[in-house]
């Protein structure tokens, strides 16, 4: 029997290494068809899963309760599996160089527990070459096994979109790759068990790694273009959203919008590509200029808060400012790599300490990572300015009477970063309204 057949017959198991926003939905999806071991170093997170709680809100508590995944923080359980999927984050350091420590750490743990005949598939976003040049040597060293002889490797980049209930693991075409034809076949067939949209067999592991890293770089560059337009049109006194609505009537105009680009993919992946390019002596021009624009948008928003306060004759120092929304994207509790923190830090430079409310965000994570304590949105009153920063569903349905309740005396200053509200309506009501 092939490894694929043994997995289907439940004679062999699949193991997931890393149970975050990406790994956990994969584990739950596979567990509907085959036996799955779900491993994560974070014992507290494992306890939540064991108790039927989904802190990521990606699949929901009910799905976790019903799932047959064997959740564990015991790495020796990995020895029971023959097909391993590594789904750990690949962040960047403060100097924008790739931080490969999570993927190296996962390779070390897996290597210690790797058995002969295994297939290891990496899902983490990396620059071309990381799987073969960085991960394989660690797996070999820790296991004492030889890659290509005792175990095989593949790469299948994750395309899960956190907080998105439409584009899920099952509905997005999955890129798969393997070190040889035989491995590619096993990897493709295993993923076909859960990916209804089917798989795309990439020619090599490096091709698959490169495909992933450019998907997000393309998006990043397009959003940077919109952000630059927003800066220009604001200087001209033209509403960017109105311009985009007009231009969007052309069939081949791409519908991107300005905004803060955070998260672990779009704001990170381009740096992986440019880092590798620089190793080879090429200095990126377009990719990095797009990154510079997007990295500066938090500062740009804060400057516009200050300009709006001055225009309304309100003192800047100790101004009462509320920021609604702190996560890196809407309808998702994840605050890691959020760009809202840039607005907060920049406002502090002007002597403003904003209050922040986000009913969806992971409050413990925000406190741990940024030292931020949220306030209850119902306590937001008497503000000079309000920054509507994230397009959470509950914010999009705000009525003007609710917005009015956030403000104190004098001119109401509203910065609606995502353009959730009706500009004309608010300006007619006497608001100072600004958006990207």
Secondary structure, DSSP 8 states (H G I E B T S, - for coil): --HHHHHHTTSSEEEEE--STTHHHHHHHHHTTS-EEEE-S-HHHHHHHHTT--TT-SS-HHHHHH---EEES-GGGGGGEEEEEE-----B-TTS-B--HHHHHHHHHHHHT--TTEEEEE-S---TTHIIIIIHHHHHHHH---BTTTEEEEE------TT-SSS-GGGS-EEEEESSHHHHHHHHHHHHTT-TT-EEE-SSHHHHHHHHHHHHHHHHHHHHHHHHHHHHHHHHT--HHHHHHHHTTSTT----------TTTHHHHHHHHHHHHHHTT---SHHHHHHHHHHTHHHHHHHHHHHHHHHTT--STT--EEEE--SSSTT----TT-SHHHHHHHHHHTT---EEE-TTS-HHHHHHHH------GGG--SBSEEEE-S--HHHHT--HHHHHTTB-SS--EEEETT--S-HHHHHHTT-EEE--
